Amino acid sequence: KGSARAGQGLSQANQRRELESPGAAPMAAHHDAHMDEGDDDDLAPVKILIDELRNEDSVLRLKAIRRLTTIATALGPERTREELIPYLNEIAGEMEDEDEVLLALSEELAHIIDHVGGHDRAHCILIPLETLSSMEEASVRDKAVASIGLLTKVLPKQHLQEYVSPLLRRMCTGDFNTTRIASAPIFAFIYNQLPSPAQQELRGLFSQLCRDNAPMVRKAACGGLGQLASKMDVDLVQAELIPLFVKLAQDDQDSVRILAVDNCVALGKVLAPAQVNSQVLPVVRGLWQDKSWRVRFMVADKFTDLCDAVGPHVSETEMIPALVRLLKDPEAEVRTAAAFKVAAGCEPVQPQLALQQVLPSVRDLVMDSSQHVRAALASVIMNLCPVFGKDITIEHLLPLFLQLLKDEYHEVRLNIISKLEHVNKVIGIHRLSQSLLPAIIDLAEDKQWRVRLAIIEHIPLLASQLGIEFFEQRLGELCMSWLADSVYSIRAAATENLRKLAEVFGSEWAKHHIVPAVLELTQNSNYLYRMASIFAIRELSMSVTADCLQLMLPALIKAAKDQVPNCRFNAAKALQVMAAHMDPAIVKAQIKPCLESLQMDADPDVKYFATLALHKC
């Protein structure tokens, strides 16, 4: 069936080519004669193309396709139009099973416009693209249609009517579903560039696609309806497209109805508010109550776009009840998609309305049986704080935050922690510290390292707003304990955290509260913890004053003599950073001799980083 279709397409293409260029001979039939015409070096690229396209190795065939612009340049515009393009059309018909090669060909054809003689001659490229748009593989068809779309942007208007419009007519009335499927997006490419009689014909052809017996064709038509509506006069949209839109939204195939959701959004941008309320809103109502969970999922996924399409007043009266219904959907996938839209859906409506209608469903989702639903809710629930304001957040949302912070699924806990700043902006740091900080401290020892990492990332913010006294009481020891964590990413983040704390509280505070603990860690028997202390010294070197640096320098020089090479070369890297912030006399007297001794180390990595550090000192 596929070979018959390709053969028929090739035959039609050859006939069209012969009608358009009566004197041109198909390259596939006569290339040997051309090869024997002389020893001209210009023929070498053609020989290479023919050989590699016929090669059994698909990699070579693909490389040949990727070199089309080079080949076309060597041939020149005339031979490219008369020989190369017909030959590529033949190749496209023969290589049905070579999806990767055909995909590359569909893409490369759009790049040779200048090589066929420019915009006025680019219509010849439509011949192989029409063949490619009939392929079974959807990715090849889509790329071919995309290339046709690029061509329609550069072709003269006369050529759109002379070449593209007949192409579209052939595709729409073709015997095979694939050509009719591929035709659907092309209507929007050319519609508003054609005269009124041609536009009328296109509307009739599009109507046929929307009523096609094949569900995949109706799906493609439904997918192209929104784009076509944006190109049409509003009155014609209302008179001709809206009945098609309503019919497709009630199609017996859910794959078609799914795309009707996007059409609701597209038509909402084209029609006046009164028309949206009378013609689009009833369809939206039917879609959020659809029997197929996939359609309801799409409504939930596009919920905010649908709210924008119908306007703020309708959002309050119609869309909020729809959101509540979706949040209670029996399918977890639908509830998950709806949960992601909770905050965005509540933003344009009155807080009291969201409190009365949406919040009860949010409470239910906090205890939802699906961990994915709870994780989705946790990722957006903090965004409700600005919507509801301080008092409602404290009374109604904080208990939900605490419950989610204790959720058994680590992704839920992580999503809550990563959005703490939204709560802080609304209720203030002191209320946050009283209500959520105990739970946050408990999570500092969470078994999931990503949760611990998220806690570390929020420590500088908490420190800056809680103050020194509160920090020392509740978080000081916690920050130092992370330096001895079993996960490297936690230890690395902990060292960066110490630098930020030194910047927040000052060098003098760091001298008395951070530096002693870091120096103690340099004596640890575990080399991983000694390395963590070296990393900490390197980070602190960028934030503390000279007296703190002098306190840490002896420990760093001692680390340069560590028995573990990793400690030694990291000490060299830390000395390089410290030298940039120290008195030149100290650098010359202590740091450079240490680095010079490391240059003689037996380990090549140690020698490399010591030499690099010396060049920077």
C-alpha positions in Angstrom: 0.0 0.0 0.0 2.8 2.4 1.0 4.8 1.6 -2.1 1.8 2.0 -4.4 1.1 5.4 -2.8 4.7 6.5 -3.2 4.7 5.3 -6.8 1.5 7.2 -7.5 2.9 10.3 -5.9 6.2 10.0 -7.8 4.3 9.5 -11.1 2.2 12.6 -10.5 5.2 14.6 -9.5 7.1 13.6 -12.6 4.1 14.5 -14.7 3.9 17.9 -13.0 7.6 18.5 -13.5 7.4 17.6 -17.2 4.5 20.0 -17.7 6.4 22.8 -15.9 9.7 22.1 -17.5 9.1 20.3 -20.8 12.8 20.2 -21.8 14.1 18.8 -18.5 15.0 15.1 -18.4 14.7 13.2 -15.1 18.0 12.9 -13.5 17.4 9.3 -12.3 16.9 8.1 -15.9 19.8 10.0 -17.5 22.4 10.7 -14.9 24.8 8.1 -16.4 24.7 10.1 -19.7 25.4 13.3 -17.8 28.3 11.7 -16.0 29.9 10.7 -19.4 29.5 14.1 -21.0 33.0 15.1 -19.9 35.6 15.0 -17.1 34.5 18.3 -15.7 35.2 18.5 -12.0 31.8 20.0 -11.4 30.2 16.6 -11.9 32.2 15.0 -9.0 29.7 16.2 -6.3 26.8 14.7 -8.3 28.6 11.4 -8.5 29.3 11.5 -4.8 25.6 12.2 -4.0 24.4 9.4 -6.3 26.9 6.9 -4.9 26.2 7.7 -1.2 22.5 7.9 -1.6 22.5 4.4 -3.0 25.0 3.2 -0.4 23.8 0.4 1.9 25.2 2.3 4.9 22.5 4.6 6.2 25.1 6.9 7.8 26.6 7.7 4.4 23.1 8.3 3.0 22.4 10.7 5.8 25.7 12.5 5.3 24.9 12.9 1.6 21.5 14.5 2.5 23.2 16.9 4.9 25.5 18.0 2.1 22.7 19.1 -0.3 23.6 22.8 -0.2 27.2 21.9 -1.1 26.0 19.8 -4.0 23.5 22.4 -5.2 26.2 25.1 -5.1 28.5 23.0 -7.3 25.7 22.2 -9.8 24.3 25.7 -10.1 20.7 26.8 -10.0 19.6 25.4 -13.4 21.0 21.9 -13.0 19.7 21.9 -9.4 16.2 22.6 -10.5 16.2 20.3 -13.6 18.2 17.4 -12.3 18.8 17.4 -8.5 15.3 18.2 -7.4 13.6 15.5 -9.6 16.2 13.0 -8.5 15.6 13.8 -4.8 11.9 13.4 -5.4 12.6 9.9 -6.8 14.8 9.1 -3.8 12.1 10.2 -1.5 9.7 7.8 -3.1 12.1 4.9 -2.9 13.3 5.3 0.7 10.0 4.8 2.5 11.6 2.9 5.4 14.5 5.3 5.9 12.8 7.7 8.3 16.0 9.4 9.5 17.2 10.1 6.0 13.7 11.3 4.9 13.5 13.5 7.9 16.9 15.1 7.1 15.8 15.5 3.5 12.6 17.3 4.6 14.6 19.7 6.6 17.4 20.3 4.1 15.1 21.1 1.2 14.1 24.3 3.0 17.7 25.4 3.0 18.4 25.3 -0.7 16.0 28.1 -1.8 18.9 30.3 -2.8 20.5 27.4 -4.7 17.5 26.9 -7.1 17.5 30.5 -8.3 15.9 32.3 -5.3 12.4 33.1 -4.4 11.1 33.2 -7.9 12.2 29.6 -8.6 11.7 28.1 -5.2 8.3 26.5 -6.1 10.2 23.6 -7.7 11.1 22.4 -4.1 7.4 21.8 -3.5 7.6 18.7 -5.7 9.8 16.5 -3.3 8.1 18.1 -0.3 4.7 16.9 -1.5 6.1 13.4 -1.8 7.6 13.6 1.6 4.3 14.9 3.1 2.6 11.6 2.1 4.9 9.4 4.2 3.6 7.1 6.9 6.1 8.4 9.5 4.5 11.4 11.2 7.8 13.1 12.0 8.7 13.1 8.3 5.3 14.5 7.3 5.5 17.2 10.0 9.0 18.3 8.9 7.9 18.3 5.3 4.9 20.5 6.1 7.1 22.8 8.2 9.4 23.2 5.2 6.4 24.0 3.0 5.4 26.6 5.5 8.9 28.2 5.3 8.6 28.2 1.5 5.2 30.0 1.6 6.8 32.9 3.4 9.2 33.6 0.6 7.2 32.6 -2.5 5.6 35.5 -4.5 1.9 35.7 -4.0 1.2 34.7 -7.5 3.1 31.5 -7.0 1.1 30.7 -3.9 -2.0 30.6 -6.0 -0.3 29.0 -9.0 1.7 26.2 -7.2 0.8 25.9 -3.5 -3.0 26.1 -3.8 -3.1 23.3 -6.4 -0.8 21.3 -4.2 -3.1 21.8 -1.2 -6.1 20.7 -3.4 -4.3 17.5 -4.4 -3.4 16.7 -0.8 -6.9 17.3 0.5 -8.6 15.2 -2.2 -5.9 12.4 -2.2 -6.8 8.8 -1.7 -4.6 8.2 1.2 -5.1 9.5 4.8 -1.5 10.6 5.2 -1.8 13.3 2.5 -5.0 14.6 3.9 -3.5 14.7 7.4 -0.5 16.6 6.1 -2.7 19.2 4.3 -4.5 20.5 7.5 -1.7 22.9 8.7 -1.1 24.3 5.2 -4.4 26.2 5.0 -3.2 28.8 7.6 0.1 29.3 5.7 -1.5 30.7 2.6 -5.2 31.6 3.3 -4.8 35.4 3.8 -2.4 35.6 0.9 -5.0 34.4 -1.7 -7.8 36.3 -3.5 -11.4 35.9 -2.3 -12.4 33.1 -4.7 -9.4 31.0 -3.8 -10.1 31.6 -0.1 -13.7 30.3 -0.6 -12.4 27.2 -2.2 -9.9 26.6 0.7 -12.8 27.0 3.2 -14.7 24.3 1.3 -11.7 22.0 1.3 -11.1 22.5 5.0 -14.8 21.7 5.7 -14.3 18.4 3.9 -11.4 17.6 6.1 -13.4 18.3 9.2 -16.0 15.9 8.1 -13.6 13.2 6.8 -14.4 9.6 7.7 -10.9 8.9 9.0 -10.5 10.0 12.7 -6.8 10.9 12.2 -7.8 13.3 9.4 -10.5 15.0 11.6 -7.9 15.2 14.4 -5.4 17.0 12.0 -8.2 19.3 10.9 -9.1 20.1 14.5 -5.5 20.8 15.2 -5.3 23.3 12.3 -8.6 25.1 13.0 -7.3 27.6 15.5 -4.5 28.7 13.3 -6.8 29.1 10.3 -9.3 31.1 12.4 -6.6 33.6 13.2 -6.1 34.3 9.5 -9.8 34.6 8.6 -12.3 37.5 8.9 -14.3 37.3 12.1 -17.6 37.1 10.4 -16.5 34.1 8.3 -15.1 32.5 11.4 -18.5 32.8 13.1 -20.4 31.7 10.0 -18.3 28.8 8.8 -15.7 27.7 11.3 -17.7 27.8 14.5 -20.1 25.1 13.3 -17.1 22.9 12.4 -15.5 23.7 15.8 -18.7 22.6 17.6 -19.0 19.4 15.6 -15.3 18.5 16.2 -15.7 19.2 19.9 -18.5 16.6 20.0 -16.6 14.0 17.9 -16.9 10.4 19.0 -13.0 10.1 19.1 -11.4 11.6 22.2 -8.2 12.2 20.2 -10.2 14.8 18.2 -12.0 16.3 21.2 -8.6 16.8 23.0 -7.5 19.3 20.3 -10.8 21.2 20.7 -9.4 22.6 24.0 -6.7 24.5 22.1 -9.3 25.7 19.7 -11.3 27.2 22.5 -8.2 29.2 23.5 -7.5 30.2 19.9 -11.1 31.3 19.2 -11.2 33.3 22.5 -8.4 35.5 21.0 -10.3 36.0 17.7 -14.0 36.5 18.7 -15.5 39.3 20.7 -16.4 38.6 24.4 -20.1 38.3 23.6 -19.4 35.7 20.9 -17.1 33.8 23.2 -19.8 33.6 25.8 -22.4 32.4 23.4 -20.4 30.1 21.2 -17.2 29.0 22.9 -18.2 28.8 26.5 -20.8 26.0 26.0 -18.1 23.9 24.3 -15.8 24.5 27.3 -18.5 23.4 29.6 -18.9 20.2 27.7 -15.1 19.5 27.6 -14.5 19.8 31.4 -17.4 17.3 31.9 -16.2 15.0 29.0 -16.4 11.3 29.6 -12.7 10.8 28.5 -10.2 11.6 31.2 -7.7 12.6 28.6 -10.0 15.5 27.5 -10.5 16.5 31.1 -6.7 16.4 31.6 -6.2 18.7 28.7 -8.8 21.1 30.1 -7.0 21.1 33.4 -3.6 21.6 31.7 -4.9 24.6 29.7 -7.0 25.9 32.5 -5.4 29.4 32.8 -5.4 29.8 29.1 -9.1 29.0 29.0 -9.7 31.6 31.8 -7.9 34.2 29.7 -10.0 33.3 26.7 -13.4 33.6 28.5 -12.5 36.7 30.6 -12.4 37.5 34.3 -16.2 37.6 35.0 -16.8 34.2 33.4 -13.8 32.9 35.3 -15.5 33.6 38.6 -18.9 32.3 37.6 -17.9 29.3 35.4 -14.2 28.4 35.6 -13.8 28.3 39.4 -16.6 25.6 39.7 -14.9 23.8 36.8 -11.5 23.9 38.7 -13.2 22.5 41.8 -14.7 19.7 39.7 -11.3 18.9 38.2 -9.6 18.9 41.6 -12.1 16.2 42.6 -11.8 14.2 39.4 -11.7 10.4 39.9 -8.5 10.2 37.8 -5.2 11.0 39.5 -3.7 12.4 36.3 -6.5 15.0 36.0 -6.2 16.0 39.7 -2.5 16.4 39.3 -2.9 18.7 36.3 -5.6 20.7 38.1 -3.4 20.9 41.3 -0.7 22.7 39.3 -3.3 25.4 38.3 -4.7 26.1 41.8 -2.7 29.3 42.4 -2.9 30.6 38.9 -6.7 29.9 38.8 -7.3 31.7 42.0 -5.3 34.9 41.1 -7.9 36.7 39.0 -10.9 36.0 41.3 -12.0 37.5 44.6 -10.1 36.0 47.6 -13.3 35.2 49.4 -14.6 33.2 46.5 -11.4 31.2 46.2 -11.5 30.7 50.0 -15.1 29.4 50.0 -14.9 27.2 46.8 -11.3 26.2 46.1 -9.7 25.9 49.6 -11.9 22.9 50.7 -10.7 20.9 47.7 -7.1 22.0 48.4 -7.4 20.6 51.9 -8.6 17.3 50.4 -5.6 17.2 48.0 -3.2 17.5 50.9 -4.3 14.0 52.0 -4.7 12.7 48.4 -3.9 9.0 47.9 -1.6 9.9 44.9 1.8 11.2 45.8 2.0 12.9 42.4 -1.1 14.9 43.2 0.4 16.0 46.6 3.7 16.9 45.0 2.0 19.0 42.3 0.0 20.8 45.0 3.1 21.4 47.1 4.8 23.0 44.2 2.2 25.8 43.9 0.4 26.0 47.3 2.9 28.6 48.5 1.8 30.9 45.7 -1.6 31.1 47.3 -0.2 33.3 50.1 -0.2 36.5 48.1 -3.7 35.7 46.8 -5.2 35.2 50.3 -3.2 37.7 52.3 -1.6 37.4 55.7 -4.6 36.6 58.0 -6.0 33.8 55.8 -2.6 32.4 55.2 -1.9 32.1 58.9 -5.3 30.7 59.7 -5.9 28.3 56.8 -2.7 27.7 54.8 0.0 27.3 57.5 -1.5 24.1 58.8 -1.5 22.7 55.3 2.1 23.7 54.9 3.1 21.9 58.0 1.2 18.8 57.0 3.0 18.7 53.6 6.4 19.3 55.3 5.8 16.0 57.1 4.6 14.1 54.0 6.2 10.7 53.5 7.1 11.4 49.9 10.3 13.4 49.7 9.3 15.3 46.5 6.4 16.9 48.5 8.7 18.0 51.3 11.2 19.4 48.8 8.6 21.4 46.8 7.4 23.1 50.0 10.9 24.0 51.2 11.9 25.5 47.8 9.0 28.0 47.9 9.5 29.3 51.5 10.2 32.9 50.3 6.5 33.2 49.2 5.3 32.6 52.8 8.0 34.9 54.2 6.9 37.8 52.0 3.3 37.5 53.3 3.5 36.6 57.0 7.0 37.7 57.9 10.0 35.9 59.1 9.1 35.8 62.8 5.8 34.1 62.2 7.5 31.8 59.8 10.2 30.9 62.4 7.5 30.2 65.0 5.3 28.0 62.8 7.5 26.4 60.2 11.1 26.5 61.5 10.8 23.5 63.9 9.6 21.4 61.0 12.3 22.8 58.8 15.0 21.9 61.3 13.7 18.4 61.5 14.1 18.1 57.7 17.7 19.1 58.0 18.4 15.5 58.8 16.0 14.2 56.2 17.1 10.9 54.6 16.7 12.3 51.1 19.9 14.4 50.5 18.0 16.7 48.0 15.7 17.8 50.9 18.7 18.6 53.0 20.3 20.5 50.1 17.1 22.6 49.7 17.2 23.4 53.5 20.9 24.6 53.1 20.0 26.9 50.2 17.5 28.8 52.4 19.7 29.2 55.5 21.3 32.5 54.4 17.9 34.0 53.9 16.6 32.8 57.3 19.8 34.0 58.9 19.6 37.5 57.5 16.1 37.9 58.8 16.2 36.0 62.0 19.3 37.8 63.3 22.5 36.6 65.0 21.0 35.6 68.4 18.2 33.5 67.0 20.5 31.9 64.4 23.1 30.9 67.0 20.4 29.3 69.2 18.6 27.3 66.5 20.7 26.9 63.4 24.4 27.5 64.2 25.3 23.9 65.1 23.1 22.6 62.3 25.2 24.5 59.7 28.5 23.1 61.0 27.1 19.5 61.1 26.5 19.6 57.3 30.3 19.8 56.7 30.4 16.2 57.9 27.5 15.0 55.8 27.9 11.6 54.0 26.9 13.2 50.6 29.5 15.3 48.8 26.9 17.7 47.3 25.8 18.5 50.9 29.3 19.2 52.1 30.0 21.4 49.1 26.8 23.4 49.6 27.6 23.7 53.3 31.0 25.4 52.6 29.3 27.9 50.3 26.7 28.4 53.0 29.4 29.3 55.5 30.7 32.0 53.1 27.3 33.5 52.7 26.8 33.5 56.5 30.1 35.3 56.9 28.8 37.9 54.5 25.6 38.3 56.4 26.9 38.5 59.9 30.4 39.9 59.2 34.0 38.7 59.5 34.3 39.2 63.2 31.3 36.9 63.8 32.8 34.3 61.5 36.1 34.5 63.3 34.5 33.4 66.6 31.8 31.0 65.4 32.8 29.5 62.1 36.6 29.5 61.8 37.3 27.5 65.1 34.9 24.7 64.0 36.4 24.6 60.5 40.0 24.4 61.9 38.9 21.6 64.2 37.6 19.7 61.2 41.1 19.8 59.6 42.2 17.4 62.2 39.5 14.8 61.4 40.8 11.2 60.7 38.5 11.0 57.7 40.1 12.6 54.6 36.7 13.5 53.1 36.0 15.7 56.1 39.5 17.2 56.0 38.8 18.1 52.3 35.5 19.7 53.4 37.4 21.9 55.8 39.8 22.9 52.9 36.8 23.8 50.7 35.4 25.8 53.6 38.6 27.7 54.1 38.8 28.5 50.4 35.2 29.8 50.4 35.7 31.9 53.6 38.9 33.4 52.1 36.7 35.4 49.8 34.5 36.9 52.6 36.6 37.4 55.7 39.3 40.0 56.7 43.0 39.5 56.9 43.1 38.5 60.6 40.8 35.6 59.9 42.9 34.6 56.9 46.0 34.5 59.1 44.2 32.3 61.6 43.4 29.8 58.8 46.7 29.9 56.9 48.6 27.5 59.1 45.9 24.9 58.8 46.0 25.2 55.0 49.8 24.9 54.9 49.5 21.8 57.1 46.9 20.4 54.7 49.4 20.8 51.9 51.4 18.1 53.6 48.5 15.7 54.0 49.1 12.1 53.1 46.1 12.1 50.7 46.9 13.7 47.3 43.4 15.0 46.9 43.8 17.0 50.1 47.2 18.4 48.9 46.0 19.6 45.5 42.9 21.1 47.0 45.1 22.9 49.5 47.1 24.3 46.6 43.8 25.6 45.0 42.7 27.1 48.3 46.2 28.8 48.7 45.7 30.3 45.3 42.4 31.9 46.4 43.7 33.0 49.7 46.8 34.6 48.2 44.6 37.0 46.3 43.3 38.5 49.6 46.5 38.5 51.7 49.4 40.8 52.2 52.1 40.3 49.5 54.7 39.9 52.1 52.9 36.9 53.7 52.3 35.5 50.3 56.0 35.6 49.5 57.1 34.4 52.9 54.6 31.5 53.5 52.3 30.7 50.6 54.8 30.6 47.7 57.4 28.4 49.5 54.5 25.9 50.3 53.4 25.9 46.7 57.0 25.5 45.5 57.4 22.4 47.7 54.1 21.0 46.2 55.7 21.5 42.7 58.1 18.7 43.6 55.3 16.3 44.7 55.2 12.8 43.3 51.5 13.1 42.3 51.0 14.7 38.9 47.7 16.4 39.9 49.3 18.0 42.9 52.2 19.3 40.8 49.8 20.7 38.2 47.6 22.7 40.6 50.6 23.9 42.6 52.2 25.2 39.4 48.9 26.8 38.3 48.6 28.5 41.7 52.2 29.8 41.6 51.5 31.5 38.3 48.5 33.2 39.8 50.2 34.4 43.0 
